[in-house]
Amino acid sequence: MASGKIIVLVLVLVLDVIAFGLAIAAERRRSTAKVVSDSEKNYTYCQYDSDISTGYGVGAFFLLLASQMIVTVASRCFCCGPAMKPGGSRACALILFLFCWLTFIISEACLLAGSVTNAYHTKYRTLFVNDPPTCEMVRKGVFAAGAAFVFFTAILSEFYYISFSKARDATGGGSYGGASIGMSNYS
């Protein structure tokens, strides 16, 4: 394998591992809320703890996005560039390409939804201590689901790029002309 391909694989793997770690950290540091009443006990409100998981989720979102863009640019989005010779490597690359994008979209949706929900803090108060406000919080497992799909995306994108490179190398790096039938006049 050429050194350029290895650099792409290592760079993508490093970005995906960091994104996975940030998604796990976001799950562990989700903000929680508790209902607190004021000093005179006139009203209640939601008091939130740390908001660090929003930053972790957004960081994982952008690192995974950068990783996916590197693979996409390096492989010319699979559909751009010279045609590849039909065969097992090309078929495998196509299937991995589709599943890679599917898991990427799911992981990005989980990370974005978790980050947005975690950043939202209920701002209203209730006048009755017996009727506490509902405190918006991220459900347990949203960032974990994002982390799981980051892991799947990492594996699929690595195998996709390897399979794509193998299929591209089978054509000699050029375009595949394939078998053709001459349609010229026989005079």
N, C-alpha and C positions, 0 to 999 in steps of 0.2 A: 504494500500500500504506500502511496506517495506521502511525503511529509505534509503536504497541504491538507490531505484528507485526515491525517492523524491529528493535526492541529485543530481542525474543525470538530472532530469527534471529542477531543479532550476539552476544548472550550465549551462545547454544548453540555458535556457531562458535568463540568464544574458549575456552570450556571444552573443546571437542573438540580444538582445536589444542594446548592445554596438555597434555591427556591423551595425545595422540599423542607430543608431545615427551618426556613422562615415560616412556612405554613404550619409546621408542627409547633413552633414557638408561639404563633398566633393562636393556635387552639389552646395551648396551655395557659396563655395570658389573657384570655377573653375577659372583657370587662364585665363585672357583675354589679348589681345595684341592690340597694336596700332602701326601704321606706323609712324616712326619718321625719320626726316632727320638730317644729321650731322650738325655741327656748320657752315661749309662753304657751306652747301646746295649742296654738290657734289653727295651724294648718300642717299638712304633711306634704313631703316632696320626695323625689328620688335622688339618692346620693350615689354617684358612680365612683368606682375605683379606677385603677389604671386604664389608660386608653392606648397603651403601647401596641396592642395586637392589631390595631388599624394600620399602623406603620409597617408591622411585619407582613400583614396580608397584602398591602400595596406593594411592598418590596418584592414579595414572592410573585405577585402578578406581573410586575415589569421584568423581573429576571426570566420568568418563563416565556414571556413575550419576546424578549431579546434572543433567547435560546431558539425559539421556533423560527424567528426571522432569519437567524444565521443558517439554520438547516434549509430553510426555504430558498434563500439567496444562493447558497452553495449548490443546491440541486436544481436551481432555476425553476422552482415550483413544479417540478416533475413534468409539466406540460409544455414548457417553453424550452427552446433549444433544439438541437438535432434529434431526430427520431432514433430510438433505440431498437436493437435487434429483438424480435419477439423471442420469448423464452421464459424459463422459470424465474430468473432474476428480475426481469421486468414485471412479470405478474406479481411476484412477491413484493416488489417495491411499490406497485400500485396499491395493493391491499394494505400494506403497512402505512402508506401515505394517507389513505382514507381514515384508517383507525387512529393514526397519530393526530390528525386534525380533529377527529371526534373527541378524543380524550383531552386534547388541548382546549377545545371550546368548553367542555364540561368543567375542567379545572379552573379556567379563567372565570367562568360564571360563579363557581363556588367561592373563589377568592374575592371576587368583586362584591358579591352579595354579602359575604361575611364582613368585609371591610366597611361597606356602607352601613350595614345594620349596626356594627360595633361603634361606628362614629356617631350614630344618631343617639342622642340622649334626650329623654323626655324632659320638657322644660316647664310643664304646668304643675300647679299645686291644687290640692283639694282643701276646702275649708273645714271639712269634717274629719276628725281623727279616726272615726270608725269606718270611713270610706276611703281606704288608701288608694293612691294612683297606681295605674299599671305601669311598671317600669320596663321599657323596651330593652331587650338583651338579645345577643346572638344565641341561637340554639346551639346546644352542645353537638359537635360533630360536623358543623359546616366547614370549618377550616380543615378538619381531619379528612373530610371527603375531598376537599381541594388538594390536600397533600397526597392522598392516595392517587388521584388522577394526575398529579404532577409526576409521581413515580411511574405510572403507566406511560405517560407522555415521554418521559425520559428514555425508558426502555424502547418504546416503539420508534422514537425519532432516531436513536442510535442504530437500530436494526434497519430502519428505512434508509438511512444514509449509506450504510454498508452495502445493502442490496442494490440501491441506486448506483453506487460507484461500480459495483460488479457488473451491472447491466450496461453501464456506459462504457466500461473498459472492454466489454465483449464486442462492441462495435468499433473499437480502436480509437475512441474519442471523436470520431467523425460522424457524419450522418449515415444512416443505414439506407441504402438504396433499395435493397431487397430484390427479390426476383421480379422480373418484369417480362411482359410479352411485347415484342416489337409490333407496332401498328403502322409501319411505313408501307408505302406502295411497293409491290414487287414488280419491277418492270424489266 
